[in-house]
Amino acid sequence: MGNPSGRYAIVGVGTSRFGKLQGVSAMGFTLEASANAMADAGIARDAVDGVLVMMPAVMGEQHGWAARVADLGGGFGIRHHPDEDAPDAVELAATAAATARKAFVAAGLPEPAVWLEPGRCLVGRAGVTLYRVGAVKRLPDRTWVAIDGGMSDNPRPQLYDARYTAWSAARADESPDEAVSVAGMHCESGDVLIDDVFLPSPRRGDLLAVPATGAYTLAMSSNYNGVGRPAAALVGGGEARLIRRRETTDDLLRLET
């Protein structure tokens, strides 16, 4: 219902610009804060407090309507990079729910059912993406590591300046001794997955593991440059099971007529 400009739209209530929807009973409202904003504890609490203190009063005074549900949305952030900080999801959820209930009571409205959509904080850390190193190029000012993936399977660095880190999956017992940048396989100058990361001196054939990719990577993947989407495996208890096969050339050509 809200956006950064401070303008709000109430859908399906009273004389709002969307009017009344025939046969639709509005249960409540949803707060949709961006995942990047909610990764900052201060911004997250300001967003929840500001909207939830204002919305119940507006709905009650201007529209004579009391929401039965306050959906506080998602956007509960996680750490993608060691330098990042993210609020504790349980603490943030408890604070948001308590704030919602207090705001409704203060506005003289019935206490609503509070819904949450934790999303990324549940599955984001569960996913790890593996890449194979295809080439290593050592220049005077930087070492580039080229991998067999990139912006087709994870466009977030290009879209949001998202930061990631990586480990050398098969050489985890070796000490990192070289700062490198990780580039994708696509013919784009901006196809850089990681700007700087310390790894054991990389070599062709190494496996790189990029953590915290369980939420917005495979779901955002594409066939850019005619590249098939990667496979996905479920790993647990020392066992692995394929749950999504790798796309083939036949898959890419199936829709051609």
SULMOVEN-V24039 format. One record per residue. N is the residue number from 1. D_LAST is the distance of its C-alpha to the last C-alpha in Angstrom with 2 decimals. Layout:
n=N d_last=D_LAST
n=N d_last=D_LAST
//
This chain:
n=1 d_last=42.74
n=2 d_last=43.98
n=3 d_last=42.80
n=4 d_last=44.61
n=5 d_last=45.96
n=6 d_last=48.08
n=7 d_last=46.57
n=8 d_last=45.74
n=9 d_last=44.00
n=10 d_last=45.05
n=11 d_last=42.42
n=12 d_last=43.52
n=13 d_last=47.26
n=14 d_last=49.88
n=15 d_last=49.32
n=16 d_last=46.71
n=17 d_last=44.09
n=18 d_last=41.60
n=19 d_last=44.19
n=20 d_last=44.45
n=21 d_last=41.51
n=22 d_last=42.26
n=23 d_last=42.47
n=24 d_last=41.97
n=25 d_last=44.86
n=26 d_last=44.74
n=27 d_last=46.03
n=28 d_last=46.44
n=29 d_last=44.89
n=30 d_last=42.90
n=31 d_last=43.83
n=32 d_last=40.83
n=33 d_last=42.23
n=34 d_last=40.01
n=35 d_last=39.92
n=36 d_last=41.27
n=37 d_last=44.15
n=38 d_last=45.03
n=39 d_last=45.31
n=40 d_last=48.50
n=41 d_last=51.23
n=42 d_last=53.07
n=43 d_last=50.09
n=44 d_last=48.95
n=45 d_last=52.34
n=46 d_last=52.72
n=47 d_last=49.39
n=48 d_last=50.31
n=49 d_last=53.90
n=50 d_last=53.16
n=51 d_last=50.52
n=52 d_last=52.16
n=53 d_last=55.58
n=54 d_last=54.31
n=55 d_last=51.74
n=56 d_last=53.99
n=57 d_last=56.65
n=58 d_last=54.25
n=59 d_last=52.78
n=60 d_last=56.23
n=61 d_last=58.10
n=62 d_last=55.60
n=63 d_last=53.68
n=64 d_last=56.04
n=65 d_last=53.33
n=66 d_last=53.67
n=67 d_last=50.65
n=68 d_last=50.73
n=69 d_last=48.21
n=70 d_last=48.06
n=71 d_last=44.80
n=72 d_last=45.49
n=73 d_last=41.89
n=74 d_last=40.99
n=75 d_last=40.95
n=76 d_last=43.36
n=77 d_last=42.94
n=78 d_last=43.19
n=79 d_last=44.19
n=80 d_last=41.43
n=81 d_last=43.99
n=82 d_last=47.65
n=83 d_last=48.92
n=84 d_last=47.40
n=85 d_last=49.29
n=86 d_last=48.00
n=87 d_last=50.18
n=88 d_last=50.82
n=89 d_last=48.34
n=90 d_last=50.96
n=91 d_last=53.53
n=92 d_last=51.15
n=93 d_last=49.99
n=94 d_last=53.62
n=95 d_last=54.67
n=96 d_last=51.85
n=97 d_last=52.60
n=98 d_last=56.33
n=99 d_last=55.82
n=100 d_last=53.71
n=101 d_last=56.37
n=102 d_last=59.19
n=103 d_last=57.45
n=104 d_last=57.09
n=105 d_last=60.68
n=106 d_last=61.97
n=107 d_last=60.20
n=108 d_last=61.89
n=109 d_last=58.68
n=110 d_last=58.12
n=111 d_last=56.84
n=112 d_last=53.06
n=113 d_last=50.97
n=114 d_last=49.55
n=115 d_last=46.00
n=116 d_last=44.55
n=117 d_last=41.06
n=118 d_last=41.90
n=119 d_last=38.33
n=120 d_last=38.21
n=121 d_last=41.83
n=122 d_last=41.11
n=123 d_last=37.97
n=124 d_last=37.88
n=125 d_last=40.51
n=126 d_last=39.14
n=127 d_last=36.13
n=128 d_last=36.34
n=129 d_last=33.57
n=130 d_last=34.03
n=131 d_last=32.98
n=132 d_last=33.67
n=133 d_last=35.52
n=134 d_last=33.91
n=135 d_last=36.49
n=136 d_last=39.78
n=137 d_last=40.97
n=138 d_last=44.61
n=139 d_last=45.71
n=140 d_last=49.22
n=141 d_last=48.42
n=142 d_last=45.54
n=143 d_last=43.79
n=144 d_last=40.00
n=145 d_last=38.16
n=146 d_last=34.42
n=147 d_last=32.45
n=148 d_last=29.08
n=149 d_last=27.95
n=150 d_last=28.73
n=151 d_last=27.40
n=152 d_last=24.02
n=153 d_last=25.98
n=154 d_last=29.02
n=155 d_last=28.85
n=156 d_last=32.25
n=157 d_last=34.37
n=158 d_last=32.44
n=159 d_last=32.26
n=160 d_last=35.77
n=161 d_last=37.69
n=162 d_last=37.77
n=163 d_last=39.99
n=164 d_last=39.58
n=165 d_last=41.65
n=166 d_last=41.00
n=167 d_last=42.90
n=168 d_last=42.79
n=169 d_last=41.80
n=170 d_last=43.29
n=171 d_last=46.24
n=172 d_last=47.43
n=173 d_last=51.01
n=174 d_last=51.16
n=175 d_last=52.51
n=176 d_last=50.24
n=177 d_last=51.60
n=178 d_last=49.01
n=179 d_last=47.37
n=180 d_last=43.72
n=181 d_last=40.68
n=182 d_last=37.34
n=183 d_last=34.27
n=184 d_last=30.59
n=185 d_last=28.13
n=186 d_last=26.16
n=187 d_last=26.92
n=188 d_last=28.77
n=189 d_last=32.55
n=190 d_last=32.72
n=191 d_last=31.02
n=192 d_last=34.36
n=193 d_last=34.66
n=194 d_last=38.45
n=195 d_last=40.91
n=196 d_last=43.89
n=197 d_last=44.59
n=198 d_last=47.26
n=199 d_last=46.15
n=200 d_last=47.81
n=201 d_last=47.23
n=202 d_last=43.49
n=203 d_last=42.15
n=204 d_last=38.88
n=205 d_last=37.63
n=206 d_last=39.36
n=207 d_last=37.83
n=208 d_last=38.08
n=209 d_last=38.28
n=210 d_last=37.60
n=211 d_last=39.21
n=212 d_last=38.71
n=213 d_last=34.90
n=214 d_last=34.60
n=215 d_last=33.71
n=216 d_last=31.63
n=217 d_last=29.69
n=218 d_last=27.03
n=219 d_last=26.60
n=220 d_last=25.91
n=221 d_last=23.72
n=222 d_last=20.36
n=223 d_last=17.83
n=224 d_last=19.55
n=225 d_last=19.37
n=226 d_last=16.61
n=227 d_last=19.33
n=228 d_last=18.98
n=229 d_last=21.40
n=230 d_last=24.61
n=231 d_last=26.06
n=232 d_last=28.89
n=233 d_last=32.06
n=234 d_last=34.93
n=235 d_last=38.26
n=236 d_last=41.68
n=237 d_last=44.91
n=238 d_last=44.15
n=239 d_last=40.96
n=240 d_last=37.25
n=241 d_last=34.37
n=242 d_last=30.64
n=243 d_last=29.25
n=244 d_last=25.80
n=245 d_last=24.06
n=246 d_last=22.72
n=247 d_last=19.00
n=248 d_last=17.48
n=249 d_last=14.96
n=250 d_last=12.87
n=251 d_last=13.23
n=252 d_last=12.08
n=253 d_last=8.80
n=254 d_last=8.24
n=255 d_last=6.40
n=256 d_last=3.81
n=257 d_last=0.00
//
